[in-house]
Amino acid sequence: MNSILLMLLGLAMFAGGYLLYSKFLSNRIYKLDEAYSTPSHTMGDGVDYVPTNKFVLWGHHFTSVAGAAPIVGPAIAVIWGWLPAFLWVTIGTVFFAGMHDLGALWASARNRGQSMGMLSGRYIGPRGRVLFLVVIFLLLLMVNAAFAVVITNLLIGTPTAVIPAWGAILVALVVGQMIYRWRVNLLLTTVLGVAALYGLIILGDRVPVELPDPILGMSPATFWILALFVYAGIASTLPVWILLQPRDYINGVQLFIGLGILYGAVLLGSPTIVAPAFNDAVPEGTPGLVPLLFVTIACGAISGFHGMVSSGTSSKQLDKETDARFVGYFGAVGEGMLALGAILATTAGFQTVRDWEAVYTAFGQGGVGAFVTGGGNLVNQGLGIPVSLSATILATMAVLFAATTMDTGVRLQRFVVQEAGDLINVRIPKIAATLVAVAIALGLTFSQGAGGEGGLRIWPLFGTTNQLLASLTLSIVAVMLLRKRRNPWPALIPLAFVFVMSFYAALVQLGDLAEAKDWLLLVIDVVIIIAALWVAVEAVIAMLRVEPEADDADLVSAEEGVGK
């Protein structure tokens, strides 16, 4: 099959979802109101609550939710064939992820910018809140530990990405000053920022950076992991406008340009998809497509982590409630486009089916490496850009996506630590909460060795936990819709499907972990299963006992907020 047809079909589905379904959700289900005073105005503090231009906020939101997962998941899942991965990414983005992300953003903005953990206490109950925070904490722990190792492996494996990856921090600091201090025109700021980033990419391709071994008495892997956590810890405590927000915005623009390069290469090169639509000869040991497809591809179809970003940072920066459609739904579309690009790169970026099979020799193979290699070949063939520079562009994309998710993840975990302290009436300062979040993630990352082996050990549970959390987030949205006497089915249908598939996957993994005698992951899986099931039961009870309230009570509910 020609890859152009697959690309155009996928993009058409995304466009239709944004132009039609997101409009229906915004006007008929969530009833977004431009006159509503968002938390960024009613609670503005210049640190976390900051009214933000919707394009800048979209950049922050998109790059924070994307990370490396929409590359890794599809790049692994194509082992079952490109068609199942394509269908789940496109249908999931339009009807699942967009609804979920927009819903979480709306729900939080209507409740003082509170996180899903806090909202679960109000809409599901106090027991649900405690267990919800447990699931959230474990998910963020997995994200921070695993992404630190993923970024480290990319920096070591692609030394040409080192200069642009770290240089992007300096660019972001300048961009933040240009937007908020110097009041430079946003378009001019964007052009200069993106030009600087691509200048760094060209420089990085010519000046690769390989660390000596050892460096300061450590291996390069240990050094990079520590450096990444130091950066993430500092970034998570700074006011969002100084580094986090401008970094995410300028990266978002640059990354969309990167996707444009990849899609343009497909359009001009017209490569053939060499991977099978359905792979009937999967390597031995590959798990069944159902339910594992639906947790292997989490980000890129639907992701609970998006709810954490929507309610953790994005809702606090929303200028107008109507901006939520562009920020939330189109943010999900952007991630779907990245997942589609990963499918194209890993199925059409190889010359023959034998070349493809040489990479996919076992379940779990492929990943970012296959994306960089296959995508680099596509860009080289379609646009004539040298293979080395093409690989640098794509590797930098992956690093920047993962890094922006990691610094947001540490910030969100700091919020969770502080919320946990609130449950026992202990106020935990910002710096102390950040140190706790970083220390725990570092402990897991180095639990199996100084090379960070522990960071990826917990990865098999990421997709399952992520999807369970997405279904639990949708349960809060459904309760809110029922209270407001609005149609809950756009939330209930994806809620039911995702919960059944992810819970089924958790049970399958439980048996595999017991057979492998991996007791650490087994215990974590049991905790996740119990917590998720308990919250689900509490959510069903809350739905059955819901007391409707009038739509015009929205403003009152936002003001009454947390205390109930």
N, C-alpha and C positions, 0 to 999 in steps of 0.2 A: 504494500500500500504506500502511496506517496504521502510524505509527511505534511505537505502543504494542506491537503484536504483535512487531515486531523487537526492541524493548527487552526484553520479557519472555522471549522465546526466548533471547536472549543471556545474560541474567542467570540463567536456569534452567540453561544449559550451564555457566556459571561455578560456580554452586552445586553442581551435580552433580560437577564436577571436583574441587572442594575436599573435599566430603563423602565421595566414593567413591575417586577415583583417587589423591588425595594420601594417603589412608589406606592404600591398597594399597602405594604407594611407600614410605611411612614404615615400615610393619610388615613387608613382605615383601622389598623390594628393599634399602633402606638400613638397615633394622632399627635404628631410632633407639633409643637406650638412655638413659633418664632418669638412671641411676646413673653414666654416663660423665662424667669430669671434663673439662670443656671448657677451651680455652686461656685464657679470661677468668679462670679460677680458678688454673690451673697456672702461668700466665705473667703474672698481673695486675700492671700497672705504673701504673695510674691515669691513663694518657695514651691509649694505643690499646687496651690489653687491660683492659676494664672490664665486669664482670658487670652485665647490664642486664635490667630488666623486659621481658618479651616484647612487650608492647604499645608501649612506648617504642621498642624496637629495631625493631619492625615499622614504626613511623612513620619512623624514620631510613632503613630499607632501602627502603621503598616510595617515598618522595619522592626518594631518591638515584637509584634506577633509573629512575624515570618521566621526569623532565625534560620537555622540550618535544617529544621525538621521538614519543611515542605520540599526540600531537596533530597534529604536522606530517605524519607518514607517512600515517595514514589520511585526513587532510584533502586530501592530494595524490592518493592512490590511488583515491579515489572517482571520479576522472575515467574509470576503466574501468567504473564502475557500482558500486552499493552492495553487490551480492551477493558478488562475489569478495572485496571488502574484509571484509565481515562474516564469511564462512566462514573466511578466513585468521586473523582476529583471534580468533574463538571456538575453533576447532579448535587453532590454534597455542598459545593460552594454556593450554588444558586438557592437551594431550598433549606439547607441546614446551617452552614457557616454564616451566611449573610444575616439570616434571621437571628441566630444566636448572638453574634457580635453586636448587631444593632440593638437587640433586646437587652443585653447586659449593659450597654452604654446608656440606654434610656432608663432602665431600672435604677442604675446608680445615680444618674443625674437628677432623678426625681426623689432621691433620698440622700441629699447632701454629699454626693460623691462618695458614698460608702462602698466598701468592697463587698463582694459576694458573700464572704464569710460573715460580715456584720448583717447583711440583709437576710441571710438565712435565719438569724435569730428572730427577726421581726416577722418574716413571712412563713417560716416553717416551725420555729420553736427553739427554745434554749438548748435542748439536747442536740437538735440538728445543727445548731451553730458550732458547738464544740467539735462534733464529728466532721463538719464541713471544713473547719480550720485544719483538722488533722490531714485530710485529703489534700487540701491546698498546700500545706507545709511540705508534704512528701513530694508533691509534684514540682514545686519550686526547687526543692533540694535536688531532684533529678536533673532539672533543667540547668541549674547553675554548675553542678559537678560535671555533667556530661558535656555541656557546651564548652567549658574550659578545656577539656581534653580534645574535643573536635577542633577547636581553634588552634590549639597547640600543635596537633598533628598536621594541620594545613600550613602553619608557619614553618614547620620543620620540613615537610614534604614539598612545599612550594616557596622557597626562600625569596622568590621575586615578589611575593605578596607582603613581605614584612614592612617595607617602607610605606606603601600606601595604607596598610592596615593601621599602623600607629600614627602616621602623618595625618590621617583623617581626624584625629583628636584635635590637633592644632587648627585645622581648617574649621572644625565645628566651633571652637572657642571664638575664632574671629567672626564667623557667621552669626553667632549669638550676639556679639557686640554690635555688629552691623544692623541687625534687626531691631534690637531692643534699646541700645544706647545711642547709636549714631543715626537711627531712623533712616537707613539707606533703603531705597526702593527694593521691594522684594524680588522683582524680576532680575534686576542688576545683581543683587546679592546671590541669587540662585545661579546665574550664569558664571559669575566669578568663582563661587564655591565649587561648582561641578568642574569647571576648567582646572581648578587647583587639584581636585581629586584625580582627574585623568592625567594631569601632569605628573602626579605622584606615581600613578600606575606605570607610565612610560619610564619614569626614573627607576622604579622598582624592578622593572623588567631588565634594565641595563645594569643595575647594581643590586644583585641578590645579596641577602644578608644571612649568612650561616654562622651560628654561634659556635665558639670553640667548645670542645668537650674535654675537661669540665670547664664551667664558667662560675667563678666565685665559689668553687667547691661543689657545684651542683651540675647535674646533667642539663642539657638544653631544655628538655621536657619539663623538669622541675622548675627551672628558672621562668619559663614562659607561663606556666600555671600560676606561680606566685605573682608574677607581674600582672597577669590578667585579673586576679582577685584583688590586688591592691588598687588597680585602676577602677574595677567595678565598685569596690567599697567607697572610694572617694567620689566617683560619679553619682552614686546613689544618695549621697548626703548633700550634694550641691543643689541650689535652686534649679528647677528644671530648665529655665531659660538660658542658663550659662553654658551647659554642655549637653545634657541628655536630649533636650528638644531640638536644638539646631543640628546636633550630630545625626539624629534620626531623620530629620527633614532632608538635609543635604544628601545623606546616604540613600534615602528613599528615592529622590530624583535621580541620583546616579545609578541606582539599582534598576530603576525603570528604564533608563537609557541602556543599561546592560541587557535587560530583557529585550529591548528593541533591537539591539545588535544581534542577539540570538535568534529572534523571530525573523529579522531581516535576512539573516544567513540562510534560514530554512526556505524563505520565499525565493531568494535568488539561487541558492544551490539546489533546491528541489530534491533533497536526498530521499532515498527509499527506506522505509522502516524495515529493518532486517529481522527484528524480533517477532516471534509469533503472536497472533492476536490472543489465542489461548495456548498456553504451554502445556502440552500433554506429557511432556518428558521432563518434568521438574527433577532437579537433583534429589538423591536419596536424603531423607531427613527433613525435607521441606514440609512445613505444616500445611493443613488444609486451607484453601482459600477462604472459606467461611469457618470461623469468624475473623481469622487473622488479617485479612485484607483491610478490614474496617478499623483496626487499631494500628496496623503497620503504617497506613496513611492516615494520620490524625490531622496535623497541620497540613492545609491544602485541601481538606474536605470539611472538617469541623474540629475544633480544638478547645478544650476547657481552659487552656492557658490564655486564650483570647479574652475570655470573660474576666480573668484576673487583670489583664492590661486595661480592658475597657472600663472596669470599675475601680482599678487601682490607681491609674494615672490619667487616662484619657478623659474620663468623666469630670475630672477636676480642672481640665483645661478647655472644656467645651464653651465656646463663646455664645452661640445660639443653639437652642435645642434642635432646630432644623438641620444644623451642621452634622448631626449624628448620622444622617443617611449617607453622606459622603464619607465621613470618617470611618464609621462602623461597617456599613455594607460594602462600600468600595474598597475598604481596607481588606476585607475578606476576598473580594474579587482579585485584588493585587496578589494575594497569596496563592489563589487558585491559578493565576497566570504563571507564577513561579513554579508551581507544581506541574503544570502543563509543560513548561519549558524543560523541567527535569525529565519528564516522560519522553519528550522528543529527543533530548540529548542522549539519553541512555538506551534508546531503541533505534534511532536513525543516525547516531554518531559513530557507528562502526561499519566497516566495509562489507562484511559478510556475517551470516548467522553463526558461523564458526568462531569468528572474532568475538561476537557477543557471548556465545556459550563459554568461551575461554575466561570471561570475566565472571559470569554467573554460574560458578561451579558448585555453590552451596547457598542455602538460605542465609541472608545477612550480607552476602557479597554485593559489590556495587557501591552504593552509597555516594558520598561526595566525590570520591576518586573517579567513579564512572561518569559522574556529571561533568567534572572538569575535563577529563580525557575526551569523552564523546562530544561535549559542547565545544571544546577547543577545535576538534576536527571539523565540526559543522561550520564554525566561524571562519576557519581557514579556507574551507572549500567554497563557502558562499560569498565571503567578502574579501578573501585574499589576505587577510591579516595573518602575519606569521604565527605558527603554532604556539611558540613560546609566549608571545604577547597575548594571544587568545586565551591560553591557559591561565595567564596572570590575571586577566580581566575577570574570568569566571571564578578563579580561586579567591580573588579580592572580594567579589560579590558574596561568596559563601562566608568568608571571614567577617565582613562587615555586618551581614545579616545576623550571624551567630553572636557577634560582640554586642550589637545593639540589644539583642534579646537578653544577653547575660547581664548587662548593667541594669536593665529594667527589672530583670528577675531578682537581682539582689535588693533593689529598692522595694519591690513587692514583698520579698521575704522579710525585710525590715518592718514593713507595715504589719505583717502577720505576727511577728514576734511582739510588736507593741499591742496588737489586738489581744493576743493571748495573755499579756500582762494585765490588760483591762479586765479580763474575765475573773482574775483573782485580786482585782483592785490594787495592782502594782503598776505604777507609771514607769515605763522604761524609756530613758532618753534616746534620742535619735542615734547618737554615736554608739551607745552601748548596744542597741538593737542591731545596728549594722555589724558590729563586731561579732555578735552572736551568730548572725546569719552567715557571715563569711567563715567563721571558725568551724561551724558545723559542715558547711559545704566542702571546706578544705579537708576536714577529717574524713569525709566520705571519699573524696577524690584520691587521697593518699592512703586509704585503708588497705589497699592491696599492693602497694609499692610506690616508690618515689617517682615512677614514671606516670602516675595518674591512672593506673589500671582500674582502680575502684570507681572512677568517674563513669566509665562505660559499662561496668558490671551491672549497674542498676538500670541501664537503658532498656532492657527487654520489657520492663514494667511501665516505661514512660507512656507508650501509646495507650495501654489499657487504662492507666490512671487518668490520663488526659481526657479520654473519651467519657469515662465515668463522671468526671468533673463537669464536662460539657452538658451531660444529661441532667446533672443536679442543678446547674445554673439555669437550664431551661425550665426546671421545676419551679424555681423562684419566679421566673418570668410568667409562667402559666398561672401561678397563684395570683400575681399582680393583675393579670388580665381578667381572671375570674372575679376578683374583687371589684374591678372597674366595669364589670358586665360587658366585656368585649370578647370577641371570638378567640378562644384559646387554642384551636386546632393547629394553626401554623406553628405553635410551640409544642403541642402535645405529640404530634406525629413524629417529628424528628427526635423528641425526647424518648419516646417508646422504642424506636428503632435503635438508636445509639446505645441506650441503656442495656437492651437485650443483647446486642452484639458484644459490647465491651464486658458485660458481666459474664457472658459465655466464654469470652477470651480469657478472663481472669481465672475462671475455673479450669480451663484447658492448661493454662500456664501453671496453675497450682499442681496439677498432676505431673507436668514435666519437671518442675523444680523439686518435687518430692522424689521423683525417680533419679534425678541428678544429685540429690542430697545437698542442694544449695540452700542451706538453712537460713542464711541471711535474707535472701530474696523471698524464700518461702514465708518467713515471718512477716515481712513487709507486705507481701501479697495477701496474706490472711487479714492483716490489719486493714488494708484497703478494701477488701471484700466486705468485711463486717461493717466498716464505717459507711461505705457507699450504700449497702443494703439498708442499713438503719436510717440513713438520711432519706432514702427513697420511700421507705414506709412512712416516715414522718411527713414527707411531702404529700403523699397520697392522702393521709389523714387531714392535712391542712387544706387540700383541695376539696375534700368532701365536706369539711366544716366551714368553708369559706363564707364570710359575711359580705355581701356585695356593698359597694359604696358608689356614690354618684361620680360621674366623670369630672364634674366641677370640683370634686374634693381633692383633686391632684395637688393643688397648691397647698392645701391644708396638710396633706400627708407629707409633703416635702418639708414643711416647716416643723411638723411634729417629729418626723424622722426617728432618730435612734432611740429616744427615751422609752418608747413603748416596748 
